[in-house]
Amino acid sequence: FSNQKKWVKGETVENANENLKKLLKDENIDVDFEKCINNKSIEDYILNNRIEAVKKYKLNSTPTIIINNEKFDKALNFKNLKKTIEKLI
């Protein structure tokens, strides 16, 4: 996420993809970018999971944290998250 501002920009998806490809190259990350973005089964899997999660958990923002199949509805900060997790362990 620290590099997100370098690639999450552009007027089109193509612009964003070009920025992401450049970042991968600049960071020496060896990945077949075209193969990844053109894999229809992965695209469908991600999209269907997203749709299912939106319906199931009534998602309305990112990030949303799900813990033990329940939406974390408190203010998203370390203190609240830590308290919630500590109660579970």
C-alpha positions as CSV (number, residue, x, y, z in Angstrom):
1,F,0.0,0.0,0.0
2,S,2.9,2.3,0.5
3,N,3.4,2.5,-3.3
4,Q,-0.3,2.8,-4.1
5,K,0.0,6.5,-5.0
6,K,2.5,5.6,-7.7
7,W,0.1,3.4,-9.7
8,V,-3.5,4.1,-8.6
9,K,-4.0,7.0,-10.9
10,G,-5.0,7.5,-14.5
11,E,-8.1,8.4,-16.4
12,T,-8.6,4.9,-17.6
13,V,-8.0,1.3,-16.4
14,E,-5.3,1.1,-19.1
15,N,-3.5,4.1,-17.6
16,A,-3.6,2.5,-14.1
17,N,-2.4,-0.8,-15.5
18,E,0.5,0.9,-17.2
19,N,1.4,2.6,-14.0
20,L,1.3,-0.7,-12.1
21,K,3.4,-2.4,-14.8
22,K,6.0,0.4,-14.4
23,L,6.0,0.0,-10.6
24,L,6.5,-3.8,-10.9
25,K,9.4,-3.2,-13.3
26,D,11.0,-0.5,-11.1
27,E,10.7,-2.7,-8.0
28,N,12.1,-5.8,-9.9
29,I,9.0,-7.8,-9.2
30,D,9.0,-10.7,-11.7
31,V,5.4,-11.5,-12.6
32,D,3.6,-12.1,-15.9
33,F,1.3,-9.1,-15.6
34,E,-0.6,-9.8,-18.8
35,K,-1.3,-13.3,-17.8
36,C,-2.6,-12.1,-14.4
37,I,-4.9,-9.4,-15.7
38,N,-6.2,-11.6,-18.5
39,N,-7.1,-14.7,-16.3
40,K,-10.9,-14.8,-16.6
41,S,-11.3,-17.5,-13.9
42,I,-9.4,-15.4,-11.3
43,E,-11.3,-12.3,-12.3
44,D,-14.7,-14.1,-11.9
45,Y,-13.6,-15.6,-8.6
46,I,-12.6,-12.2,-7.2
47,L,-15.8,-10.5,-8.5
48,N,-18.1,-13.2,-7.2
49,N,-16.5,-13.2,-3.8
50,R,-16.8,-9.4,-3.7
51,I,-20.5,-9.5,-4.6
52,E,-21.2,-12.3,-2.0
53,A,-19.4,-10.3,0.7
54,V,-21.2,-7.1,-0.1
55,K,-24.5,-9.0,0.3
56,K,-23.6,-11.1,3.3
57,Y,-21.9,-8.4,5.4
58,K,-23.6,-5.3,3.9
59,L,-20.2,-3.8,3.0
60,N,-20.1,-0.1,2.2
61,S,-16.5,0.9,2.5
62,T,-12.9,-0.3,2.2
63,P,-11.2,-1.6,4.2
64,T,-13.8,-3.7,6.0
65,I,-12.7,-6.3,8.5
66,I,-14.6,-9.5,9.0
67,I,-13.7,-11.5,12.2
68,N,-15.3,-14.9,12.8
69,N,-17.9,-14.2,10.1
70,E,-19.0,-10.9,11.7
71,K,-18.4,-7.4,10.4
72,F,-16.1,-5.3,12.6
73,D,-18.4,-2.3,13.1
74,K,-16.4,-0.2,15.6
75,A,-14.2,2.7,14.6
76,L,-11.3,1.2,12.7
77,N,-8.3,1.8,14.9
78,F,-5.6,-0.3,16.6
79,K,-7.1,0.0,20.1
80,N,-10.6,-1.2,19.1
81,L,-9.3,-3.9,16.9
82,K,-6.9,-5.1,19.6
83,K,-9.7,-5.2,22.2
84,T,-11.9,-7.2,19.9
85,I,-9.3,-9.8,19.0
86,E,-8.1,-10.1,22.6
87,K,-11.7,-11.0,23.7
88,L,-11.5,-13.9,21.2
89,I,-8.3,-15.4,22.3
